[in-house]
């Protein structure tokens, strides 16, 4: 122990004696370890940490399973699952809605969760005040109760006597019965909760609209629950063959069940990227240690001649590396705190699950400790082994240069080649991500986003029931909006570009072979007012758009997009074809009688589900022929659309004082927000690639500067024999560029592998992108030229007489 303590004290003295070396090494290690710790903090909180609920491994999601993929659940299926299963302690369902919350000021729209009673008890969520819903509060007439999230409670004043008090929502009084404890629920879009009450007309098996969560019984595995639900689903299919013949059920762990596959892939890829940064940092520090060991050759030789064994010398030098890594790790932890805050600040909202709390937890610090130890071994072993093997006789010869060691120079050159190979691999990944983002930002959205303001206008449930009243209400509202100065057009629809078309509806093409109900294809289906296509600048491909003559009493007409025509009307003239679709009934979460729609127009594809959605079929019908109470509104303005929000709100309130605008955004904002995730990923890749580029440039600069310093005698002799300054500069540049080119050649293999790995998160980019690879190779080569230029310039200024006299 005394020997170990002596080695540590000696190591710290050595680091203190070389402040320049220590500072550069610490900054390099802090960058590598700090970036790695920050990304691992996000990855651990998202993918690896257990959910913050009691026995969270028992919590599962249960989905309806069509022939492929998964789907939300019908009310009829949920109720039969709950009654027939043998695997769950409890099953609960929920959906979402929006309430107009009336406070002292203007009515405010609040996202809400609608859950069956017992939902939070099943999850094990704690309450700050009050309680969960009682079973009887899931019945009609007893459901005017509400639970507030902790964040909404605080926003409403945070008074503890709020329990039992009324809140006016959608014009009706609701009694507050509970306030959730601070936690994951505060990070959800929904800010309040009301009971889910099933109306008789909602209990069917053909309209899927619920999310279902369950808690497994102790000892029941996921596979057992899945087999149990498969039996239940087959039993339901036998009882309801028309709707459930091809439907099953699947059970999945709750953890990350809503996390998109692309987000998971991106997190692992970013972890790989920071791993490369850490490797490059280790290579750089190894080169620094090799350079330092050359300076300390005589010191090591003297210790060896006084009786120190190679093992003792190796242990001492490795202890110095461990001390350096420990200090670098501590600095990296400090840097990671800043990086985590920066990541969370620029991360798009709702990128991570609500349960993910990104902090420097004990598992993260343990990971950092292991990473620091591995880094010390990576950059410390080879230099320590080489330095401890010095020959005392050669090293102590006065003026002796043979002992500088060709092997040591070869190792330094190998490390630089490795550094450039790693840097090119990382830069290639960044190049692919940036190229993918560029493609997305340049993609044809199918709409003109300029001068358009959009907002939601969900009318309270029950306010508009009859189709005639819905059509009349929105006709009057649109006329009011069009009369506002500065508004050119105003339209309504049940969906909106880039925000998703509502209601995926099953359909058949009239005249084609019949298809069983449960096996029919489905397509996004939305109702739009006549000027919808003109307002958004959607291009008409064939036929006509809707007009004011397309009313409830006229022939039912529809428009389809190019993808629909190409996929389902292949080889036929789309115009005049008829599509049989279940008619939606306002106020009923089910389907009514089948209605036949005649195609009168084909429109250019609109990316309704985001910029990556380039081939989604869509059916649009006139709003007057399929009205719905809750809609998206869009107005085209002559000036800044964002400045019109107050004027528009006043026009809406003149129709109904309880209505509030929600999600007010311009289409330009929506287009930018749709790219936020890809932009965030590109920025991170670009940042890590920039660090890698800097470290690689510093690495080759260090090697070439050291080479020039070691070859001062040779350079002086060459110049004394007539070598020109340009020849000396070319000599140094050639050696540096050979190392860089070798690294680039090896790195191209890594770049191809990175392209294959990133394939699932790229858009419009091949796994081998010659343009991106060439560009990043030129950038890295330029950095190498610049890094070699300074040592080459220094070499040309060697005075032959001074160099030879020194020797």
N, C-alpha and C positions, 0 to 999 in steps of 0.2 A: 504493500500500500504506500509506503514511503517513496518507493521508486516511481510509482504512478503519479503521486503528488508532485514529485520533483520534475517529472517529464511535463506535467501540465504547467507548472510555474515557468519552466524553461521555455515552453511553447509560447506562453503569453508574453514573455520578455522578447522573444524573437519577433512576434507580430508587432509589438510596440516599437521595436528598433527599426522596422520597415513600414512607416506609416503610409507611404504611397502605394506600395504593394498591397498592404492590408486593406486600404480603402477601396482600391479597384476590385479586389477579390470579393470583399463584402458586398459591394454594390451589385456585382455580377450574380453572386449567390442569392442575394435578397430578391432580385428580379425573378430568378428562376423559381425559388421556393415560395415567394409571395404569390406569384401568379398561379402556381400549382395549388397552393393552399386555398386561394380564393375560389377557383373553379371547383375544387373538390368539396368545398363547403356547400356550394350550390348543388352539386351532384349528390352528395350524401343526404342533404335535407330533402331532396326531391325523390330520389330513387332508392335509397338504402335505409334511411331512418324509419323506425316504426311509427305508425300513426298515433297521434296523441289521444287515444281512446282506450278504455279498459279492454283487455283481451282483443286487441284490434285485429289479430289474425283470424278471428271468427267473423268479422264483418265482410260481407260479399255483396256483389251486385248480381241481380238475376235479370237476364235479358230475354226477350223473344228472339227466336232464331229462325229467320227465313231460310231459303235454300242456300244463301251465302251471306256471310257477315252477321250482324246483330241488329236488333231494332228495339225501340221502346215498346211498352206493353199496353195492351188493351185493358180496360177496367174489368171486363168479364174474365179474362185470363188471370189477372191479379187476384181477384176474389176466390177463384177456384184453386189457384196455387196455394193461397193462404189456408184454405180449408182442407186441402188434400195432402199437402207435403208432410213428411215425417222427419225432416232433417233440420228444421229451423226452430229456434226458440221463438222467433217473431219475424214477420215480414211486414214492411211498411212501404207505402208508395208516396211519391210526391211529384209535383209539377211546378210550373212557374206562372206568375201573372204580374200585373202592374196595378197599383192602387194610386188614386189621387188622394194624397194626404192633405187635409185642410188644417193649416196652422194659423197663426196670427196674420201672416202675410198672404201671398198668392198661393193657390193650390200647387202642391209639389208632387211630381210623379215619383213613386218609390217602387223599386223592384221587390217582389215578394215571393216567398216560397209557400206552397200550399201542400201541407203534409197530413197524412193520417195520424190520429192521436196515438201517442206512444213512440213516435219517431225518435225524439231526442232521448227518451229513456232507454230505448234499444241501443242507441249509439253510445250512451254513457256521457253525454254532454252535460256539464254542470250549469246551474242557474245562479246568476247573481241575486235575483229576486224572483219570488213567485214559483211557478210550477209549469210542467208540461200540460198539454191538452188532456182533458178527461175523456174516457171512451164515449160518453154521451154527447160530447161537443163535436163529434163527427156526424151528428144528425142535423137534418134541416130544421131551422128555427132555433137551434141552440149553438150555432156556429159563429155568432157575432163576437168572437173573442180573438185576441191577437197577442203574439209574443214578439218582443222587440230584441234586436241584436244589441249588444253592449254599446257599439258605436252610435247607433241611432238613439238609444236611450240618453247617452251623453249629449248628443246634439240637441235633444229636446229638453235639456236642462239637468239631466242626471239626478232628479229628485227621487228619493227612496219611497215616497208615498204615492208613486205613480200606479202601483198595483191597485186594481179596482176602478181606476179612473177611465173615462171614455176618450177615445180618439175618433175623430170624424174622418172616415175613409170612404171614398166614392159616394159621399153624401149620406152615409149611414153611420150610426154610432157603434164602435167596437170597444169592448172592455179589455183593458190590458191585464193579462193574467200572469205574465212572466217576462223576465229580462234575462237573456242568456249571458253567461260569464264571458269575459274577454277571451278571445282565442280565434280559432280558425274561422268561425262563422262571421267574424268582422271583416275577413278578407274576401268574402263572397260578394257578388253583385247584389244579392237579395239582402234587404235590411230589416224585413219583418216577416212574420210567419202567421198564417191563418189555417184553420182546419180544412181538410179535404172532405167534402161531402159529395157523395155520388147521387146524382139524379137518376131516376129510373131510366130515362132515355139514354144515359151515358153508359149503362151497363150492357155492353155488347162486346163482341169478339173481333170486330172488323176495323175499329178505329184505334190506332196505337198512339198513345199520348202520355203515358206514365213512365216514370223511372221507379224501379223497385230495388230496395236494399233489404238484406236479411242478416240475421246473426245466427250462425251455426250452433247447433247443440254441442256441448262438450264431447270431444272424441270423434265428432263427425268430420271426415276429410272433405276436401273440395271435390274429389272424384266421386265419393259416395253421394254428396248432395247433387252433383250433376246427373248421376244415374237415377236418383230419386225423381228429379225434376223432368228427366226424359220420359219416365213412366207416366208422370202426371200429364205431361204435354200430349203423349199418345192417347191417353184416356179422353182428354178434352177434344182432340182431333176426331176421335170416334163419335163423340156426342155432337160436334159441330163441324162436319166435314167440309161444308161450303167455305168457311172462313179459316179453318185451322189445319186443313189436310196436309199442307207442306210446311207447317210451322212447328218448331220445337222450342226448347228452352235451354239456355246455357248459364252456368254459374261461374263467375270470375271474382277474383280477389278485389276488394274495394281499392286497395292501394294502387294509385296511378292508373286506375281503370279509365279515367277520363283524360289522361295525359296523352296527347297525340304522339304517334309513333315517330313523327319527324322531330318533335322536341326531345324525345329520349335519345334518338340517334345523334342529334346536335350536341347534347350534353356529353355523350361519350366521345364524340369527335373533338370537342373542345378540350376534354381531358387529355386526349392524345396530343393535341396541339401544345398544351402547356407542358406536357411530358417532354416534347421535343425541345421546348425552350429550356427546361431544366437540364437536359442532356447537353445542349450547346453551352450552357453556363458551366457545367462540370468540365467540359473539354477546355473551355477558356481558362478556368482556374488551374487545370492540370498543366496547361502550357506555361502559365505564370509560375507554377511551382518548379517546373523543369528549368525555366530561366533562372529562378532564384537558386536552385541547386547548383547551377554552374558557378554562380558567384560564391557559393559557400563550399566549393570543392576542397579548398585548402583547410577550412575549419573541420570538415568531416574527416579529411585525411589525417589531420592532427589528432583527432579523437580516436581514430582507428589505430594510429601508431602508438597511442598511449594505453591501448588494451581494450577498447570498446569492440564488442563483437558486432557482426552484421545484424544479428537479431535485435541487439540493443539500439543500434543506429536506426534500423527500420522502425522500431517501436517509437523512438523519439520523433522521427520525421512524420510518422502516421499520426502521432498525438497532436502535432502541430496542425495537420489537416483536419482532425476531429475538432480541435479548438476553433479553427477558422470556420468550419461548417456549423458549429454550434452558434457562434456569433452571427453567421449569415442566416441561420435558421431563425434566431430571435428577431433579427432585422426583417426577415421575410414575413414573420407573423405580424409584426407591426404594419408592414406594407399591405398584407392581405386584408387587414381591417379596413384600410382605406379603399382597397380595390373592391371589397364586398359592398361597401356603401355605394361606390361608383356604379357597380354592376346593377344593384337594385334600383338605383336612380334612373338609369337609362334603359332598364329592361321594360318591355311593353307590359301593360297591365294584364293580369290573369295569365301570364306565361307559366307560372308555377302553380301547383296545387295549393289550395288554401291552407292545408296542413303543414306545408313546407315553411319552416322557420330557419332562415339562413344565419347561423351564428358560428363562432369558433367553439364548438362543443368539444367535449372530451374525446370522442372518436376522431374528430378532425385534427385536434392537437396530436393525438397518437399517430395519425397518418403523417403529419408534418414531421414528427420526431423520426419516424422510420425513413421518410424521404430524405431528411437531413443526414441520417446515418449512412444511407446508401450513397448519397451524393459524396460524402467524405471518402467512402471506400472507392467510388468511381474515379474521383479526381486525385486521390491521395496515394493509392497503392503503387501505381506504376512509377511516379516520380520518386517516392520514398525507396522503392526497391532499387531503382537505378542509382540514386544518390548514395545509398548505403553500400553499394558495391564498388566504390571508388578504390583505385590502387594507390596506396599512400606514397609509394616510391615515385610514381609518375606525377602525382599531383603536387608533391613537394619540391620537384625540380624547379629551380628558378627559371622563369621564362618558359617553362615547358608548355607546349601547346598540344602535344599528342594526347594529353589527358583530358582535353575538352570532350572527347568521346563522340565518335561518329554515330554510335547507336542512339545517343541522346538526341542528336539532330534529326535522325531518321524518325524517332518517336514523335518529336515536335511536328515534323512535316505530316506524319500519318494523322495526328490529331487535327491539324488544320484541314486536311482532306475530309476527315469525318465531319468536321464542323460545317464545311460547305455543303456536304451531302445532306446533312440534317436540315440546314437552313433552306436549301433548295426544295426539299420535300415539304417543309412547312410553308414556304412562300407559294409553292404550287397549290397547296390546299387553300390558301388565302386567295390566290388568283382565281381558282374555280368558284369559290363562294362569291367573290366580287363579280365575276362574269355572270353567274347565275342571277344575282341581284340586278345587274344591268339588264339582262334579258327580261326579267319580271317588270322592271320599271318602264321598259319600252314596249311591253305587250299591249295589244289592242284590247281595251276593256269593253269595247262595243258601245260605249256611251260617251257623251260630251260632258265632262265634269265641271266645266266653267260656268260660274254664276248660278249655281243651283244650291238651294238650302233645303235640307231634309229634316224631318222630325216625326216622331211617333205621336199618334193621337188615339190611344186606347180608350174607348168610351166605356164607362163602368158597366159591369154585367147587369143586364136587365133593363138598361136605359133605352136601348134600341133593340127591338125584338122582330117586328114585322119587316120583311124585305122592303115594302113600300116606304116605310118610315126611314129606313137606312138610306135608301137612294135619295129621298127628299132632303134629309139632313145634310148629306155631303154635297148635293147639288147646290143648296143654299150657301153652305160654307165656302165652296169653291168660288161661287159668284162674289161673295164678300172679299175673299182674298184677291181675286182678279181685279177688284175695284180699288185695291190699295195702290197708291202711287209708287212706282218703282217695280211693281210686279208685272211681268209680261205674261206668264203662264202659271197655273196652279193645277195640280193633279193629285189623285189619290190612288193607292194600290195596296194589295195585301202583302206585297213584297217590295223589295227595292234592289237595284243593281249593287253588287258587292256586299249586300247584307243578307242575301238568301231569299229565294222565292218560297212562299209559305205553302203548306199543304202538299205533300207528295201524294199524288192520287193514282190509284190503279186505273188502267184503261184498256180498251180493245179497239182495234181498227175495224169498223163495220165493213163486212164483205170478206174479211180474212177468216181462216179457220178459227172456230171458237176456242177459247182458253179458259180453263177452270179459274174460278174466282181467286183462289189462293195462289195461283201460279202466274197471274197477270203481271206484266211489267208496270212500273209506276214512273211518274214524271212529276217534277215540280209544277205546280199549278197555281196561277195567281189571277186575281181579278184586277183590271186596270180601267181607269176612266179614259175617254176617247183621246185626249191629248197627251197621254203618257209617253208615247213613242216620240212625238215631236219635242216634248219638254226635255227628255234625256238625249235627244239626238240619235236615237236608234235607227239604223238604216233599214229601209224596207227592201227586201230582195225580190219578192214577187207578190202580186195581188194588191190588197188594200189594207189600211189600218181601220180601226173602229171609228164610228161616227156617232153623233147624237141620235141617229135613227136606230141604232142597235139597242133597243129597249127590251123590257121584260115581255112585251107582247109580240115582238118580232122574231124572225128565225134566229135560233141560237147559233152564234158564229164564234170562231176561235182563230187564233194565230199561233203558229208554231215556229220555233227557231230552226236554223239550218241543221243543227245536230239532230233534232227530232226528225226532220224530213229525211236526212241521210240515213238514220238508223232504222226508222220504222216505216218509212214510205219509199224505200229504195225501189227505183224502177217505175214509180208511179208519179203522175202529176199531182203535187200536194194539194193544189187548189181544187176544191170540190170534194175532197176526201172527208169522211165522217168519222169522228172519234166518240166512242161511248165512255162516259165518265160518270162516276157517282156524284150527284149534285150535293154540294155542301149546304146544310141548313143552318142559318144564323141562330146562335144560342144553343146549339146541340152539338156535343162533341162526338158525333157519329156521322153516318152517311145516310142519305135518303135514297130516293129512287134514281135510277140510271138515266142520264140525260145525254142525248146525242148532239154533238157540236159539229158544225160544218166549217172546214178550214177555208178561210178567205184570204189569208196572207201568210207569208213567210218572212221573218225578220232575221237580221244578222245576229250571230251569237253575242249574248251579253254575259259577261262573267259575273253571274249573280252570286256565286259563292266564293269570290275572291279572285285574285290575279292568276292563281294556278289552275283555276277551273276553266279550261278552254274547250271542253267537249261535253257539256251537260245538256241533255234535252230539256225543253221547257214548253209549256202550254199556257197561253194567256187568253182570257175571255173578258168580255165587257163587264164592267162593274155593275151596270144596271141589270144584267142577266144573272149575276151570281154575287150579290152584295154580302158584305161582312161588316160587323160593327167596328172592329179594330183594324186600323189601316196605318200605312206609312204615307206621309204627305210630302210633296215636293213642289217647290216654287222656283221659277226662273226669274231672275231680277236683272235690271239694267245696271245696277251698281254693285257695291260690296254686299253679297248675300248675308254675311254674318251680322251686318248692321241692321238688318230688317227683322231680327228675331222679336224685339219688343213690339214692333208694329203688328207683326203677325199674331203674337200672343194676345194683343188687345182685340184683334178681329175675332179670334177663336173665343175669347171670354165673352164677347158680345153675343155669341150664340148660346153659350152655357158657361156660367161663372165657375162651375166645379171642374171644368176641363183644364188641364195643364199640358204644356208642351214638354216632351221628354226627348232626350238624345238628340238635341238640336246640333246639327253639324252640316257643314258644307260638303258637297261631293268631293271637292279637292281634299278636304281633311280626311274623308273616308278612304279615298284612294291612297293617301299617304299612310294612314293607320293600317291599311291592309298589307303594306310592305314593311311594317315596323319590325316584325319578327325576323325577316330576312335581312333587313338593314342592321339590326342588332347583331346578328350572327356575323355578317360581313365586317362590321366594325371590330368585333372581338378577334376574328381571324386576322384582320389587317393589323390590329395592334400587336398581337403576338408575333406576326411575321415581321413587323418593324423592329421589335426587340431582337428577334433572331438575326435579322440583317445587320443590326448594330453590333451584336456580339460577334458575328462572323467577321465583320470588317475589323473590329478591334483585335480579333484573334490573328488574322493574317498580318495586320500591322505589327503586332507584338513579335511574331516570328521573324518577319523581314527586318524589323529594327534590330532584333537580337543577332540575326545573321550578319547585318552590316557591321554591328559592333564587334563581332567575333572575327570578321574578315578584314578589319581595318588594315592589318599588315599586308595582306594579299592585295587589297585594292590600292594601297600606297605603292607597292612594288609594280603593279600593272601600269599605274599612271607614270611611275618613274621610267618605265620601259617604253612609254609612248602611247599608252591607251588614252583615247579621247573621253571627255566627260559623257558624251552621248552613248559611247560603248559601255561605260561603267553603269549608266542608268539602265540601258537595255539588259545588262547582265542581271541586275537586281529584279527588274520588272519581269524578265523572262522566268526567273525562278519562282516568283510569287504567282504569276499567272499560270504556270504549269500546275502548281498545287491547286489553284482555284478550278482549273479546267478538269483536273482529275476528280475533284469533289463534285463538280457539276455533272460529270458523266455518271458517277455512282448515284447522285441524287435524282437523276431522271428515272431510274428504276423505282425509287421510292415515290416519285411523283405519280407514276402510273398506278402504283398500288393505292395511293391516297385517292386517286380519281375513282377507282373501283369501290373503295370504302365509302366515299361520299355520294355515290350514285343516287341513293334514295332521297337526299335532301337538295339535289341540284335541279335546276329548271333550264331546259334547252341547252345543256352543256354535256358533251360526251365525256366518257371516263378518261380519254386521252385528248386533251384540248391543246392542240399544237400552238395556237395563238397565245393562250395564257401561259403555257410552259415556256415558250420563247421569250415572252415579255419578262417573266420573273427571272429567267436565266440571264437576260441582258442586264436587269437591275442588279442582280447579285454580282455579275462580272464587272459592272461599272463600279460597284462598291469595292471590289477587290483591287481594281486599277487605282482608285483613289487612295485606298489604304496602303498600297505598295509605293505610291508616288512619293510620299514623304521620306521613307527610308532610302529610296533611290536618289532623291535629291540630296539627302544627307551624304550618301556615298560619293556623289560627284564633287563634294566640297572637301574631301579628304586631302590634306596637304601631304604629298609624298615624303618630304623631308621630315616633317613632324612624326609621321607614322613610322618611318624607318629608324629615326633617332630613338623613338620610344622603345622599339624592339631591341 
